Amino acid sequence: MLVIVGLLIVFGSVGGGYVAAGGHIDILWQPFEFIIILGGGLGSFIVSNNSKGILGGVGKAIGRMLKGPSYKKADYLELLTLQYQIYRLAKTKGMLALEQHIENPEESSLFQAFPKFHSDHHAVEFVCDYLRLMSLGANNPHEIEAIMDLELETHHAEEHSTSAAIGGLGDALPALGIVAAVLGVIHTMGSISEPPEVLGHLIAAALVGTFFGIFMAYGVVSPMSSAYTVVAAEDSKYYECIKSGMLAHMAGNPPTVSIEYARKCLLSHVRPTFFEVEEASDALPAPG
């Protein structure tokens, strides 16, 4: 929502300032200039990102960017209490008690009690994969941490490649705007015998290409790339929270201490307080 507000401010300020200064808004409508710039940008984007993963990820990235971070404070409180329940069950009944939940997470009564987590396929898979390793006998926190870091770095690289692809399009648009302007000047020079009012219109149309390329680059596309980077970085904290809690549990800490380790890695504006987590954990039913 904030992204939409920001874009409205950008368009309103630029367009409103232009009209208020006496500019004629109709001269800015140059569809062939737009085709040159946006079509050329799309083509160069496809050429420079020859990967279905990146091309497919851009559409999802735009949706995520417009919605903002996926996880709110309530979602992190839910995640912390889920971890508390998992670690409490493992401490009281052993890792084998988790096997039914790990192998069939869709039907797990434990996971179903935490709907936001249960609906997040990637988060469920992440938790189950490492709980499965622990149930198979992997008990070295340093080795598990190395594997977790590798997986999270791979995920981060995928997110960064999508953001870089959008940013690359933003970098290309000003140059394509110049291309459109040069083509407009060539067209104008070919019409040099026309009267001044015709030449003026042609020159204005050519300059619109430069304006549009720069405006789209620095007013729309590059800010969108930055916005997606911020959203992806915030969402990654959900997995870092899982990682911190699980490693603390593997190190032998009690469930309360493990989730405190997990809580500390969260950003301040979505981090529940110690007492909020304690109250929510105390309200949980006995694990079964």
N, C-alpha and C positions, 0 to 999 in steps of 0.2 A: 504493500500500500504506500509506503513512504517513497518508493521508487516512482510510482505513478504521480504522486504529488510533486516530486522533484522535476519530473519531465514536464508536467503542466506549467511549473514555474519557469523552466527553461524556454518552452515555446511561447508562453505568455509574455515573458520579459522581452525576448528578441522580437517577436512579432508586434507586440504592443508598442515597444520603443520605436520600431521602424514606422509604424502607422502614425504614432504621435508626432514624429518628426516630419510628417508630411509625405511619407513614402506611399506608393501605390501598391497595394497588396496583390493586384492582379498580375503585375509584371513578374512576380515571383513564381507564377505557375508556368513552368517550362518543362513539360512532360518528357521531351526528348533528351534534355539535359539529365533528368532523373534516371531515364533508362540507361544512358551511358554510364553514369556514376554507380547506380545501384546494381545494374546488370554486370558491369565490369567488376564491381566489388564481390558480387556473388560468385562469379566465375573464378576470380583469383582466390577466394576463400576455399572453394572446392579443390582447386589445384594444390594449394598449400596445405590442405588437411585431408590427404588421401587415406582416410581411415573411417570406416563405418561407425566405429566406436565414438569418434569425435563428432562426426557429422550428426549422428543420432543423439549424442549427448547435448548438443547445443539447444535443441528444442526443449529438452527437459530442464536445461540450465536456465533458460529464459523464464519458464514457469516457476522454478524455485526462487529465482531472483525477485520476481514480482511478488511472491508470497512472503518472502523474508525467511529467516531461520525456521527450521521445522520444529524445533523443540523449545518449549516455554518452561518457566519455572516449575509448573505443576508436573510436566513430563519428567524433569530431572528428579523431582521428589518421588515420583512413581518408580523411576529407575533405581534410586537408592534403596527404597523399601523392598523392591524386588530382589536386589542383591542381598539385602539383609536376610530375606526369607530363604534364599538359596544357600547362603553360607551357614545359616542356623540349621537348616535341614541337613547339610553335609556334616556339621559338627556333631549333631545329636544322633543321627542315624547312619552316617557314613555316605561315601560317594555313590554306593550302589543304590541308595534311595532316590538318587537323581536320574538313574538310568531310564526309567519310564518317561520322564519329562524330556530328556535329551533326545531320545530316539523317536519320539512322536510329539514334537512341540505343538503341532496344530491342535491336538486333543488334550494337551497338558492342562490339568486343573490349576497347577501352580502358575503357569504363564497366562492363562485366561483371566486370572484375577487382576492382571495388569494390562488393560486393553491397548494402551498406546504402544507399549513394548511388543505385545503379541501381534499387533497389526504391522509391525516393521520387520519385514522378512529378513533384511540384511542384519539387523541387530540380533534377531533370534538366532540366525545362523552363526553369527560371530560368537555369541555366548555358548551355544551348544557345542561348537567345534572345540572350544578350549576346555569346557567342562568334560567333554568326551576324552580329551587328552589326559586330563587329570584322573579320570576314572580308569584309564588304561595304565596308569602308573607314572605318568610324567609329573615329577614333584620338584623339579629344579626351577625356582622362580626366574633365575637369570636366563635360562634357556628359553623358557616360555616368553619372557619379555622380548628376547631377540626376535622370536617368530612373530610376535604381535607387532613389534616395531616395523618389521619387514612388510607385513600385511597392510598396516596403516600408511606406510610410506608409499606403497603401490597405489593405494586408494587416493592418497594426496596427489600423486603424480597424475593420475587420471583426471582429477578435479582441476589441477593446474593446466593440463593440456587443453581442456575445454575453455578455461578462462583466457589462456594465451591465444587460442584460436579467435575468440571474440575480439580480444585486444589487437590482434594482427589485422583484422578487418578494419578496425578503427584507424590503425596506422596507414592503411592503404587509401582510405577515402579522400584525404586532402589531395593526394597526388592524382587520383582519378578526377577530382574536381578541376584540377589544373588541366588535365587532358580534355575534359569537356569544354573548358573555357578556351583552350587553344583551338579546338575544332570550331567553336563558335566564332573566334576571330578569323579563322580561315574562311568560314562561310561569309562573314562580314566583308572581308577583302574581295571576295568574289562578287560582292554586290556593291562595290565602291561607287558605281555610277548612280545608285539610288539616291533619292532626296534625303536631306538630313534627318527628318523624322523617322524614316525607315532605318537608316543607319543607326540612329540612337536606340531604336528598339532592338536591333540585332546585337549591338554592343552590350546593352543591358542584359539580354538573354545569355550572352557569353559569360558575363560576370556572375550571373546567378549560379553557374556551374561551380565556380570557385567558392562562392558563399555556401552552397548546399553541401559540398564535400567537406569543408571545414566544420560547418555547423553539425552535420551528422556525426563526424568523427569525435569532436570534443564536447558536443552537447548531448549526444545520445549513446553512441556505441561504446566509446572508451569508458564512460561512467558505468555503463551496464557491465562491462568486464570487471571493473573494480567492485561493483556491488555483488557480483557472483562470487568473487574471491572472498569477500567478507562473509557471505552466507555459508559458503563451503567450510571456511575456517571455524565458524561458530558451530555448525552441525557436527564437525569432527570431534568436538568436545564430548559428545554423547558416547563415542567409542573410547575416548581416553578415560572417561569416567568408569566404564566397564573394565578397562585394562587396569587402572589403578586399584580398583577394589579387588579384582581377582588376584592380582599379584600380592596384595596385602594378605588376602586369605591364604594363599599358598605359602606365605612366609610364617603361617601359624597364628596370626592375630585373631582375636575374637571378632564375631560379626560386627559389633558396634564400632570397633577400631577400623576394621576393613572398610566400612562404608564412610567413615570419616576421612580416610585416605582418598576415597573416591570423590567425596564432596569437595575437598580442597582444590581439585583440579578444575573446577567449574568457574566460568566467568561470573563476576560479582553480581551482574544484574539478573542472572537466572539461578544463582546459588541459593538453595534453601538454607536456613539457619540450622545450627546444631540442634536446637530445641524443636524446630519443626520436623526434622528427620526423626528425632527421638520420639516425639509424640505419634508420628505416623507409624513408626516401627512397633511401638507398644500396642497400637490398635490392631496389629495383624493377628490373625488366628494362629494357633499352633500349627507348624508345618506338618504335612502328611503326604 
